[in-house]
């Protein structure tokens, strides 16, 4: 009986200790620091595609007081691609963003940060294929180099797209037929 009582007391103590909420620690306040991108919207036209990158901004999360970076800078925006061809369909594969400095050279990302890429989803209903006149909209959220945040350092953002064009063809086939005389 003593053993059962000791086990029950130990179990009760373990449950009580395990259910006690941890002491709340004062977490530092983290604020978003937003850098506007000028101009905030751009439209460009290539051979088969036109693209609009709108609602662009760069956001990094900074710990109040210490100034410590909680989350490195990220570029956000909305990308709309339109197939401007009259007779070619496109299959979008993906793309990557490059940040170009005033000398025309890419600005590298810091260590352990992933290269900014655009992925076209392969899920049902995705806009992987663009027929003539059709457009696809995608949110953009990509790593942004800290070096590019400095004044007069960033000249342009380059989007390199990967796609496969395929020609639209319309053909006509004629089958010569006649009706045979009805046999009796």
BELFEN-V387426 format. One record per residue. NEAR is the number of other C-alpha atoms within 10 Angstrom. D_LAST is the distance of its C-alpha to the last C-alpha in whole Angstrom. Layout:
{{NEAR,D_LAST} {NEAR,D_LAST}}
This chain:
{{6,110} {7,112} {8,109} {9,106} {10,108} {11,109} {12,105} {12,104} {12,107} {12,105} {12,102} {12,103} {12,105} {11,102} {11,99} {10,102} {11,102} {10,99} {9,98} {8,101} {7,99} {8,100} {6,103} {6,101} {6,102} {6,102} {7,99} {11,100} {10,98} {16,95} {15,94} {16,91} {12,92} {14,90} {15,90} {13,87} {13,85} {9,86} {10,83} {12,82} {15,78} {13,76} {12,73} {10,72} {13,69} {9,68} {8,65} {16,62} {18,64} {16,67} {20,69} {16,71} {21,74} {19,76} {17,78} {21,80} {19,84} {21,86} {20,87} {18,90} {18,92} {20,95} {16,98} {14,100} {9,104} {9,103} {11,101} {11,99} {15,95} {14,93} {13,90} {16,90} {24,88} {20,84} {20,82} {19,80} {17,77} {15,73} {20,71} {15,68} {20,66} {20,63} {24,60} {21,61} {18,58} {12,55} {15,53} {18,54} {21,54} {21,58} {16,58} {20,62} {16,64} {15,67} {15,71} {15,74} {19,77} {20,80} {21,83} {18,85} {18,88} {12,90} {9,90} {11,86} {12,87} {17,85} {18,87} {17,87} {18,87} {14,90} {6,90} {6,88} {12,86} {11,82} {16,80} {21,78} {18,75} {20,72} {14,69} {17,65} {14,64} {10,61} {8,61} {7,58} {7,58} {10,60} {18,60} {18,60} {19,57} {22,57} {20,54} {18,55} {14,57} {15,58} {17,61} {17,63} {14,66} {16,69} {14,72} {20,75} {17,78} {19,79} {20,83} {27,85} {22,88} {15,91} {14,93} {18,90} {13,92} {9,95} {7,95} {9,94} {15,92} {20,88} {15,87} {13,83} {12,80} {12,78} {16,74} {13,72} {14,69} {14,66} {15,63} {11,60} {15,58} {12,54} {11,52} {11,49} {7,46} {6,43} {4,40} {4,37} {5,34} {5,31} {5,27} {5,25} {6,21} {6,18} {5,15} {6,12} {6,9} {5,7} {4,4} {3,0}}
